[in-house]
Amino acid sequence: MALVLSAIAAGGLVGAANQYACLLVVAIAARAGLVTLSGPMAFMGDWWFIGVTAVLWLISVAPSFSQHLAPGVMHVVNWLTHFINGFVVPVSSALIGLAAAGVIVNLDPNFQFLYETLQIFSTDGGLTGQGLAVAGGSAAAAVTLTAVKGLAKPMISTGTGTAGSVSAPAFTVAENIAAVVLMGLTYILSQIDPRLLIGLAVVVLLFSLALLGYGLYQLYRLKKGVGRVLALAQRDPRAGLAVSAEFAIWGVGWLTYGHYGRAVISLCVWALWLALFVAAQGAVTALLAVAPPLIPLGIVIVNVALLGIFFLIGTASARALLQEVERATPLRTVAASA
């Protein structure tokens, strides 16, 4: 049972990452001789499998950067990717789970007798009942994590104001990094004690649920903040416009209300960010000139980081101004009526 649960946990981790990247890591590791797969799963180290998986990986990351393509092409790429991913997540996780069972046995001889007793694979290379349990359990775990992640992503991007071309590349980069990290941890923990994979899967699930909760909280804050700005704009259109402008150009709103010191500092920081954003494009291009194919990816990663900073500072400054204006507006209203 320990071997089965550990293999299921390894396959379930696919749901927290890019499934094709997970397959690529395992396939390349097998091809390089870093891990030894059991006989029926040895095909994962073949060049044809690596090639097919690499193409699917490219298709999976393409929509995140498809704002650079024509609208028609973008829609086709998005549709194709979502269609394929929906069917491949269970298959990818099942393959990882079955491969992990063989890797665990090769790394920990104590599981050899258990592996032979369970007979995950039949003599003709097919799956037995225990093999189906590993494949099905891995698929179920990965689909659960994928569903939680799928719910959290739009909530976080909408609540933080990074929907569209900003959040998509950020999530894609994070998922691909997670694939490498999680597959690496799977190998390391299998060497120490494969049962630790169960704990890792639980930690990843809890982290995913925490992200979902954070997404719900961000949506609540967004709804509350938008409602406050709209209510303020109805009472005082000038104030509502100032708060909205503060988000885009830090310091403009504060300048409107006579907070000149904070306005000047905020405007200087905004100008510094703008100069850094413009300079970063050329700097990344120069640094990656030795590897031209990496230039677009490098620019996207840097831009995502800089835009994330922009949204964080803009939101914080606009929120502070909103609180200040809400305190001052009733006083001005009373004074005007008197």
C-alpha positions in Angstrom: 0.0 0.0 0.0 2.9 2.4 0.8 4.2 2.0 -2.8 0.8 2.5 -4.3 0.1 5.6 -2.3 3.6 7.0 -3.0 3.2 6.5 -6.7 -0.3 8.0 -6.7 1.1 11.0 -4.8 3.8 11.5 -7.4 1.3 11.3 -10.3 -1.0 13.7 -8.5 1.7 16.4 -8.3 1.2 16.9 -12.1 -2.0 18.8 -11.3 -0.1 21.6 -9.7 2.2 22.1 -12.6 2.4 22.0 -16.4 1.8 18.3 -17.2 3.9 18.3 -20.3 6.8 19.9 -18.5 6.5 17.1 -15.8 6.6 14.5 -18.6 9.6 16.2 -20.2 11.6 16.2 -17.0 11.0 12.5 -16.4 11.6 11.6 -20.0 14.8 13.6 -20.3 16.0 12.2 -17.0 15.3 8.7 -18.2 17.1 9.3 -21.5 20.1 10.7 -19.7 20.3 7.7 -17.4 19.5 9.7 -14.3 16.5 7.5 -13.5 15.7 4.0 -14.4 12.1 3.2 -15.5 10.5 -0.2 -15.3 10.3 -2.2 -18.5 6.8 -1.3 -19.6 7.4 2.5 -19.0 10.8 2.6 -20.7 9.2 4.1 -23.8 9.1 7.4 -21.9 12.9 7.7 -22.5 12.6 7.2 -26.3 13.3 10.2 -28.6 9.8 9.9 -30.2 8.1 10.4 -26.8 10.4 13.3 -25.9 9.6 14.9 -29.3 5.9 14.6 -29.0 5.9 15.8 -25.4 8.0 18.8 -26.4 5.6 19.8 -29.1 2.6 19.5 -26.7 4.6 21.6 -24.2 5.1 24.3 -26.7 1.4 24.3 -27.6 0.5 24.5 -23.9 2.6 27.6 -23.3 1.8 29.4 -26.5 -1.6 30.9 -25.5 0.1 32.8 -22.6 2.2 34.7 -25.1 -0.4 34.7 -27.9 -1.2 38.4 -27.5 1.7 38.8 -30.0 -0.2 36.8 -32.6 -3.1 37.8 -34.9 -6.5 37.6 -33.1 -7.6 34.7 -35.3 -4.5 32.7 -34.6 -4.7 33.5 -30.9 -8.3 32.1 -30.7 -7.3 28.9 -32.5 -4.3 28.4 -30.3 -6.3 28.9 -27.1 -9.1 26.6 -28.2 -6.7 23.9 -29.3 -4.7 24.1 -26.1 -7.7 24.0 -23.7 -9.2 21.1 -25.7 -6.0 19.0 -25.5 -5.2 19.8 -21.9 -8.6 18.7 -20.7 -7.9 15.1 -21.9 -4.2 14.9 -21.3 -4.0 15.8 -17.6 -5.3 12.4 -16.4 -3.1 10.6 -19.0 0.0 12.5 -18.0 -0.6 12.0 -14.3 -1.2 8.2 -14.8 2.1 7.9 -16.8 4.0 9.8 -14.0 2.4 7.6 -11.3 3.3 4.3 -13.1 6.8 5.6 -13.9 7.2 6.7 -10.3 6.4 3.2 -9.0 9.4 1.8 -11.0 11.7 4.6 -10.0 10.8 4.2 -6.3 11.7 0.4 -6.5 15.0 1.2 -8.3 15.9 3.7 -5.7 14.7 1.8 -2.6 15.3 -2.0 -2.9 13.0 -2.5 0.2 10.1 -2.0 -2.1 11.3 -4.6 -4.6 9.4 -7.5 -3.0 6.3 -5.4 -2.7 6.5 -4.3 -6.3 6.8 -7.9 -7.5 3.9 -9.0 -5.2 1.6 -6.2 -6.4 2.3 -7.0 -10.0 1.4 -3.5 -11.3 2.2 -4.7 -14.8 1.2 -8.1 -16.3 3.6 -10.4 -18.1 2.6 -9.0 -21.4 3.2 -5.4 -20.3 -0.4 -4.5 -19.6 -1.9 -3.1 -16.4 -3.2 -5.3 -13.7 -5.8 -4.2 -11.1 -3.1 -2.6 -9.0 -1.7 -0.8 -12.0 -5.1 0.5 -12.8 -5.4 1.7 -9.2 -2.1 3.6 -9.5 -3.1 5.1 -12.8 -6.7 6.0 -11.8 -5.6 7.4 -8.4 -2.9 9.5 -9.9 -5.4 10.9 -12.5 -8.0 11.6 -9.8 -5.5 13.4 -7.6 -4.1 15.5 -10.6 -7.6 16.4 -11.8 -8.5 17.6 -8.3 -5.4 19.8 -8.1 -6.0 21.1 -11.6 -9.6 22.0 -10.8 -8.5 23.9 -7.7 -5.8 25.7 -9.6 -8.2 26.4 -12.5 -10.6 28.1 -10.0 -7.9 30.1 -8.2 -6.1 31.5 -11.3 -9.0 33.7 -12.7 -9.9 34.9 -9.2 -6.3 35.9 -8.4 -5.8 37.6 -11.7 -9.1 39.5 -11.5 -8.8 40.4 -7.9 -5.2 41.7 -8.3 -6.0 43.6 -11.5 -3.6 41.5 -13.6 -6.0 39.7 -15.9 -5.1 39.2 -19.5 -1.6 39.5 -20.9 0.0 40.0 -17.4 -1.3 37.1 -15.4 -1.2 34.5 -18.2 2.6 34.6 -18.7 3.1 34.7 -14.9 1.0 31.6 -14.3 2.7 29.8 -17.2 6.2 30.5 -15.9 5.1 29.5 -12.4 3.6 26.2 -13.6 6.7 25.3 -15.5 9.0 26.1 -12.6 6.8 24.0 -10.4 7.1 21.1 -12.8 10.9 21.1 -12.5 10.8 21.6 -8.8 8.2 19.0 -8.0 9.7 16.3 -10.2 13.1 17.0 -8.7 11.6 16.7 -5.2 9.9 13.5 -6.2 13.3 12.0 -7.1 15.0 13.3 -4.0 12.2 12.2 -1.6 12.1 8.8 -3.3 15.7 8.3 -2.4 15.1 9.3 1.3 11.8 7.6 1.9 9.1 7.3 -0.8 6.3 7.8 1.8 7.5 11.4 2.0 5.8 11.9 -1.4 2.4 11.5 0.3 3.3 14.3 2.6 4.5 16.5 -0.3 1.2 15.9 -2.1 -0.7 16.9 0.9 1.4 20.1 1.3 0.8 20.9 -2.4 -2.9 20.4 -2.0 -3.1 22.6 1.1 -1.1 25.3 -0.7 -3.5 25.1 -3.7 -6.5 25.4 -1.4 -4.8 28.4 0.2 -4.4 30.0 -3.2 -8.1 29.4 -3.9 -8.9 31.1 -0.6 -6.6 34.0 -1.4 -8.3 34.3 -4.8 -11.8 34.5 -3.1 -10.4 37.1 -0.7 -9.0 39.2 -3.6 -12.4 39.0 -5.4 -14.1 40.2 -2.2 -11.6 43.1 -1.9 -12.0 44.0 -5.5 -15.8 44.0 -5.3 -15.6 46.1 -2.1 -13.1 48.5 -3.5 -14.9 49.1 -6.8 -18.1 49.6 -4.8 -16.5 52.3 -2.6 -15.0 54.1 -5.6 -18.4 54.1 -7.5 -20.2 55.4 -4.4 -17.6 58.1 -3.9 -17.8 59.1 -7.6 -21.6 59.5 -7.2 -21.2 61.8 -4.2 -18.1 63.6 -5.5 -17.1 62.9 -9.2 -13.9 64.8 -8.7 -12.8 62.5 -5.9 -13.7 59.4 -7.8 -11.7 60.5 -10.8 -8.7 61.4 -8.6 -8.7 57.9 -7.0 -9.0 56.2 -10.4 -6.2 58.4 -11.8 -3.9 57.6 -8.8 -3.9 54.0 -9.7 -2.5 54.7 -13.2 -0.2 57.6 -12.5 1.0 57.6 -8.9 0.9 61.1 -7.3 -1.8 62.7 -9.5 -4.6 62.0 -7.1 -2.6 63.3 -4.1 -1.7 66.4 -6.0 -5.4 67.1 -6.7 -6.0 67.1 -2.9 -3.0 69.3 -2.0 -0.7 66.6 -0.5 2.2 68.0 -2.4 5.0 66.2 -0.6 3.6 62.7 -1.2 2.5 63.7 -4.7 6.0 64.7 -5.7 7.6 61.5 -4.2 4.9 59.3 -5.9 5.4 61.0 -9.3 9.2 60.6 -9.1 8.8 56.9 -8.2 6.3 56.5 -11.1 8.8 58.2 -13.5 11.6 55.9 -12.2 9.4 52.8 -12.8 8.6 54.0 -16.4 12.2 54.6 -17.2 13.1 51.2 -15.8 10.4 49.5 -17.8 11.6 51.1 -21.0 15.3 50.4 -20.3 14.6 46.8 -19.3 13.5 45.9 -22.9 16.9 46.8 -24.3 18.8 45.4 -21.3 17.1 41.9 -21.6 17.7 41.9 -25.4 21.4 42.7 -24.8 21.9 40.1 -22.1 20.2 37.3 -24.0 21.9 38.2 -27.4 23.9 35.0 -27.1 20.7 33.0 -27.1 18.2 34.8 -29.4 15.3 32.3 -28.9 15.2 33.2 -25.2 14.8 36.9 -25.8 11.0 36.9 -26.1 10.6 34.8 -23.0 13.1 36.9 -21.0 11.2 40.1 -22.0 7.9 38.6 -21.0 9.2 37.5 -17.6 10.8 40.9 -16.8 7.7 42.7 -18.0 5.4 40.5 -15.8 7.6 41.3 -12.8 7.6 45.1 -13.5 3.9 45.2 -14.2 3.3 43.3 -11.0 5.2 46.0 -9.1 3.2 48.6 -10.9 -0.2 47.1 -9.9 0.9 46.6 -6.3 2.1 50.2 -5.8 -0.8 51.7 -7.8 -3.4 49.7 -5.9 -1.8 50.6 -2.5 -1.6 54.3 -3.4 -5.1 54.5 -4.7 -6.5 52.7 -1.7 -4.7 55.1 0.7 -6.1 58.1 -1.2 -9.6 56.5 -1.2 -9.4 56.2 2.6 -8.2 59.8 2.9 -10.9 61.2 0.6 -13.7 59.2 2.4 -12.7 60.8 5.7 -12.6 64.3 4.1 -15.7 64.1 1.9 -18.3 64.1 4.7 -16.6 67.2 6.2 -16.8 69.0 2.9 -20.4 68.0 2.4 -21.3 69.3 5.9 -19.4 72.5 5.4 -21.1 73.1 2.0 -24.6 72.6 3.3 -23.9 75.0 6.2 
